[in-house]
């Protein structure tokens, strides 16, 4: 079984930066892709960024393009989300998740980490 553990959340003022980490443990970790999702109070969970494990191709939601960068360290089984120029609307619980196949469901989820951006 694969376990995902997020870290790096916290509180920051608008314009600030945070880096989230998602560390995978358990059996050999070789997903198709890892994504960062977020869920704000009263809103549905949404995909923020995704990275394909083998190729490193990254995709972003329009709302974070140019501000967030997703990356991975295959040797450490860790995925990062660098978040710059944070806005109050980025406030949410951030989750990382992994999917084993292209187009498949994200079967493995972390517990989430809170990000709060104040104006």
C-alpha atoms as one frame of an Amber mdcrd trajectory, in Angstrom:
protein
   0.000   0.000   0.000   1.172   3.529  -0.733   1.026   6.267   1.872   1.232
   9.944   0.979   2.124  12.552   3.579   1.893  16.275   2.891   3.820  18.937
   4.757   4.724  22.582   4.414   1.382  24.261   4.880   0.926  27.280   7.079
  -0.192  30.876   7.255   1.267  33.599   5.082   0.369  37.088   3.971  -0.756
  37.836   0.457   2.205  37.977  -1.884   4.131  35.459   0.151   5.290  31.969
  -0.729   5.074  28.435   0.599   6.441  25.114  -0.578   4.398  21.991  -0.020
   5.912  18.526  -0.016   4.271  15.184  -0.645   6.334  12.205   0.442   5.357
   8.713  -0.633   6.162   5.566   1.296   5.145   1.949   1.180   5.549  -0.388
  -1.727   7.480   0.695  -4.783   6.113   4.064  -5.798   5.751   4.373  -9.547
   2.551   6.252 -10.320   1.477   7.560 -13.687   0.964  11.006 -12.201   0.779
  12.890  -8.942  -1.554  15.799  -8.479  -2.059  18.563  -5.982  -5.689  19.326
  -5.210  -7.219  21.921  -2.964 -10.538  22.364  -1.249 -11.725  25.634   0.211
 -14.657  25.834   2.644 -17.939  25.410   0.820 -16.251  24.537  -2.459 -15.526
  21.339  -4.300 -12.062  19.863  -4.358 -10.213  20.943  -7.491  -7.021  19.927
  -9.250  -4.368  22.621  -8.981  -1.375  21.014 -10.633  -0.323  17.634 -11.913
   2.970  16.083 -12.866   3.566  12.942 -14.880   5.994  10.816 -12.929   8.201
   9.489 -15.732   8.327  12.488 -18.044   7.976  15.335 -15.583   5.337  17.005
 -17.704   3.430  19.516 -15.595  -0.085  20.877 -16.038  -1.736  23.659 -14.079
  -5.142  25.098 -13.395  -5.545  28.519 -14.984  -5.908  30.094 -11.551  -2.342
  29.204 -10.542  -0.428  29.342 -13.824   2.664  31.475 -13.515   2.528  31.407
  -9.701   2.745  27.719  -8.746   5.352  25.183  -9.846   5.055  21.446  -9.375
   8.165  19.279  -9.405   9.236  15.839  -8.342  12.278  14.074  -6.963  12.039
  10.500  -8.181  14.853   9.306  -5.949  13.111  10.657  -2.855   9.592   9.704
  -3.985   8.575  13.264  -3.242   6.528  15.822  -5.120   6.687  19.525  -4.380
   4.389  22.446  -4.987   6.121  25.804  -4.908   3.506  28.494  -4.419   4.507
  32.090  -5.050   2.545  35.347  -5.108  -0.092  33.785  -2.902  -3.551  35.307
  -2.794  -6.299  35.046  -0.173  -8.287  32.945  -2.642  -5.541  30.313  -2.477
  -6.623  29.551   1.085  -7.643  25.893   1.248  -6.658  22.455   2.400  -4.152
  21.085  -0.088  -4.004  17.381  -0.828  -1.635  15.348  -2.920  -2.865  12.256
  -4.707  -1.490   9.643  -7.051  -2.953   7.748  -9.950  -1.496   4.564 -11.368
  -2.703   4.882 -14.956  -3.390   7.621 -17.455  -6.976   8.766 -17.099  -7.439
   6.669 -14.002  -8.817   7.697 -10.660  -6.529   9.102  -8.017  -6.470   6.100
  -5.713  -3.972   7.287  -3.115  -4.498  10.431  -1.069  -2.670  12.251   1.657
  -4.321  13.688   4.737  -4.070  17.280   3.568  -2.272  20.373   4.772  -3.855
  23.744   5.502  -2.735  26.839   3.616  -4.074  30.166   4.826  -3.336  33.412
   3.006  -4.314  36.641   4.711  -4.803  39.979   3.010
